[in-house]
Amino acid sequence: MIDLIYFLKRNTLAAVGVGILALFLVAVIVGPFLVQSPIAIDMGAKLQAPSPRHWFGTDNFGRDMLSRIIHGGRYTLAIGILVVGIAFVIGVFFGIVAGFTGGILDMVTMRIVDAMLSFPALVLAIALAAAFGPSLENAMIAVAITLAPQFARVARSQALSVSSLLYVDAANALGLPRRQILIRYVLINSIGPLLVQASLNVGSAILQTASLGFLGLGAQPPMPEWGADVSANLAFVRSSPWTALGPGFAIFLAVLSFNLIGDAMADWFNPRRRSQIG
Amino acid sequence: MFAFIVRRLLSLLPVLALVLVIVFSLVRLIPGDPAITLLGPGATDSQIAALRAQLNLDEPALLQFWHYLTGLIQGDLGTSLKSGQPVLSEILLRLPATLEISIAAVLVAILVGTPIGVLSATRPNSFFDHLVRVVSLTGVSMPAFLLALILQLVFATWLGWLPVSGRMSSYLFVDHVTGFALIDAWLSDETGAVKSAILHMILPVTVLASFLAATLGRFVRASMLETLGEDYVRTARAKGLSRREVIYNHALRTSLLPAITVVGLKFAEMLGGAILTETIFSWPGIGRFMFEAIRNRDYPVIQGATLVFALLFMLTSLLVDALYAVLDPRVRRKMN
C-alpha cells in the first residue's frame, strides 16, 4: 500500500487517471440526486446553450445534457465492469482449460481464438450486435465476446507455464483431483497478468460499447447512453455543438482514466518497465 | 520465398474455414425466424417464402453452409435487401474509397509515428518523452467519432479551411475509372480536381492516422529502448562510433522490425475505425455502407462486409509475415 502511494506520487499520469475516475464516481453516485430527470422533456427550452440553469445546455427535446451525462455515467461504469467481467470469465475458462489439458482441445480452442482475432474487433462486435438485435444488453454481450479471445490467449500461456512448475507436479503426485489443481494452483498463480489484461481492457470495452451505441446498435432512446446521445444529436451539431460534444468528451475522459490506470498497472506488474518511469 | 508464402497460405486455411463458419452463423443467430425479422413488419407471406428460399433456410444447417460456400466460390455474397443488387459488386464499388484513406493513413502514421518514437526513446523521461506519452494515451482513448466531429467542426464548419464531407467538390465532373478519387482526378481534364480530392482526404486521413501514429510511436519507443540496452549497441559505441551512427545504423533497423507487425495488426483495427470515420465525413466507402446497412437492417450487406473486413485483415497479416521474412535475415534463414 505504501509502495502504491509512492508509485502514484512518482507516476503523475496514473494519479491523473485515479483523479478523473474519483470525480466520475462522485458524479454518478451523488449527481442523480442533484439534477433533474434525464428524460424530462421541455420543448420550451430546446437546444439552449450552456447556462447557469443548464450547465451543459439542452438537447432537441429540451432535456438537460448535464443530467443525461451524469445518468449515462452510471451505465458507462456498469458497462466497463460487466463487459470485462463477462469477457474475463469466458476467456479465462477456455484459456486455462485449454492450456492445462493440452492436446486436441487446446488446438481447437486456439484455432477458434485465431479465427475470432481475424476480425477487426469493432466489425465483429457490429456483426454480432446486429444479429442479436439492437439493445444495450446485446451490445455488451457482443463486445464481451470480441474481448474474450484476448483473455483466452493470456490465460492459456499462463496455464502452460504454470502447469510445468514443480508444485503442480507435486499436487498431481499427491493425487489431488484435476479440477482442484486447475483452480487452486493453475488459476490462482496465473491471476496477476490476467488482472493487468482486465484493467487494460476496461477502456476499450467502454469505447467499443459506446461506438455500438453511436451506430444505433446499443442503447435505444430515450436511455441516456453517451454513444447513442452523440449520434442522436449529430443533426444539431453545427448550431448546437454542446449536444454531441458533451457526451463525446464524457466517453473520452472515462476511457482515458481507465487507460491511464491500466497503463500504470501494467508498469507496476512489470519491474523492467517500472524502473523506466521517472 | 514462394514456398514460404504457400506454406503460410495453407496454415491460414483452418482459420479461414472457421472465419467462414462464424460469418455464416451470423444470420442464424437472429432470434426467431430470420426471414421475418429481416423483412420487418408488413412483409407478405410470399415475400417471406421467397427470402427463406433465397437463404435456403428450410434446409438442414450443414446443407445451408454448403450452399453458402459454393456461392462464395462463385463470388456470390448474397443480395442486398435494400437495393436488390449483389452484395459483392456493391462492396467492390466502395472498396477503393476505403482503401484510399486507409493506405494514406498508414503512410502518414508511419511518417509521423516512427520519428516520434525514436526521438522519445533517445531522450527518455525528457519533457518531449512525457508529452508524447500524454498525447498518445489521449489518441488511444479518443472515440474516432469524437475526433472526427471536433476536426470537422473546427476546420470545416468554423474556419472553413477544408470541405465538410464527401470526396470531391460537386461542381467537378470526374469519370469513375479506378475508383480512387485521387487517381481519377489526376486522369481527368478537370482543373482543380486533384486539389479538391486531396483537400477532401485531409480530415478523414488525419482521424484514422492519429490512432495508428499514437500506438506506433509508443511501440517504437519501447522497442528502441530495449535495443539500446543490448550488448551489440554498447560494443558499437565502444568501437568509437558516434551516438548518432549507433542509433540510426544499428539500433533503429532492429527495433523497426517488430513495428511492422504492429502496423499490420493496427491496420485492421483502423478498418473498424473507418466505419465511424466514414459515417461522420459521408465518405462513400465500405464503412459508411455498413453503417447504412445497420440502419436499414440489411443483413446480407453486414454479413458480406464483415467477411471482406476479415479477409482484408488476413491478407494484411500474410503480407506482414512475408515482409518480415524479406527484411529479417534471421527469419529468412529459418525459412529455408
Chai-1 contact restraints between the chains, C-beta under 6 A:
chainA,res_idxA,chainB,res_idxB,connection_type,confidence,min_distance_angstrom,max_distance_angstrom,comment,restraint_id
A,R111,B,P14,contact,1.0,0.0,6.0,A-B,restraint_1
A,D114,B,V15,contact,1.0,0.0,6.0,A-B,restraint_2
A,A115,B,V15,contact,1.0,0.0,6.0,A-B,restraint_3
A,A115,B,L18,contact,1.0,0.0,6.0,A-B,restraint_4
A,A115,B,V19,contact,1.0,0.0,6.0,A-B,restraint_5
A,S118,B,V15,contact,1.0,0.0,6.0,A-B,restraint_6
A,S118,B,V19,contact,1.0,0.0,6.0,A-B,restraint_7
A,S118,B,A310,contact,1.0,0.0,6.0,A-B,restraint_8
A,S118,B,F313,contact,1.0,0.0,6.0,A-B,restraint_9
A,S118,B,M314,contact,1.0,0.0,6.0,A-B,restraint_10
A,F119,B,A310,contact,1.0,0.0,6.0,A-B,restraint_11
A,P120,B,A268,contact,1.0,0.0,6.0,A-B,restraint_12
A,P120,B,E269,contact,1.0,0.0,6.0,A-B,restraint_13
A,P120,B,L271,contact,1.0,0.0,6.0,A-B,restraint_14
A,P120,B,G272,contact,1.0,0.0,6.0,A-B,restraint_15
A,P120,B,F309,contact,1.0,0.0,6.0,A-B,restraint_16
A,L122,B,G272,contact,1.0,0.0,6.0,A-B,restraint_17
A,V123,B,G272,contact,1.0,0.0,6.0,A-B,restraint_18
A,V123,B,T306,contact,1.0,0.0,6.0,A-B,restraint_19
A,V123,B,F309,contact,1.0,0.0,6.0,A-B,restraint_20
A,A127,B,L26,contact,1.0,0.0,6.0,A-B,restraint_21
A,A127,B,I302,contact,1.0,0.0,6.0,A-B,restraint_22
A,A127,B,T306,contact,1.0,0.0,6.0,A-B,restraint_23
A,A130,B,I294,contact,1.0,0.0,6.0,A-B,restraint_24
A,A130,B,I302,contact,1.0,0.0,6.0,A-B,restraint_25
A,A131,B,L26,contact,1.0,0.0,6.0,A-B,restraint_26
A,A131,B,L29,contact,1.0,0.0,6.0,A-B,restraint_27
A,A131,B,I30,contact,1.0,0.0,6.0,A-B,restraint_28
A,L207,B,P143,contact,1.0,0.0,6.0,A-B,restraint_29
A,F214,B,F145,contact,1.0,0.0,6.0,A-B,restraint_30
A,L215,B,I294,contact,1.0,0.0,6.0,A-B,restraint_31
A,R238,B,T157,contact,1.0,0.0,6.0,A-B,restraint_32
A,P241,B,L153,contact,1.0,0.0,6.0,A-B,restraint_33
A,G248,B,L146,contact,1.0,0.0,6.0,A-B,restraint_34
A,I251,B,P143,contact,1.0,0.0,6.0,A-B,restraint_35
A,F252,B,S141,contact,1.0,0.0,6.0,A-B,restraint_36
A,F252,B,M142,contact,1.0,0.0,6.0,A-B,restraint_37
A,F252,B,L146,contact,1.0,0.0,6.0,A-B,restraint_38
A,V255,B,S141,contact,1.0,0.0,6.0,A-B,restraint_39
A,L256,B,S141,contact,1.0,0.0,6.0,A-B,restraint_40
A,N259,B,L137,contact,1.0,0.0,6.0,A-B,restraint_41
A,N259,B,S141,contact,1.0,0.0,6.0,A-B,restraint_42
A,G278,B,N125,contact,1.0,0.0,6.0,A-B,restraint_43
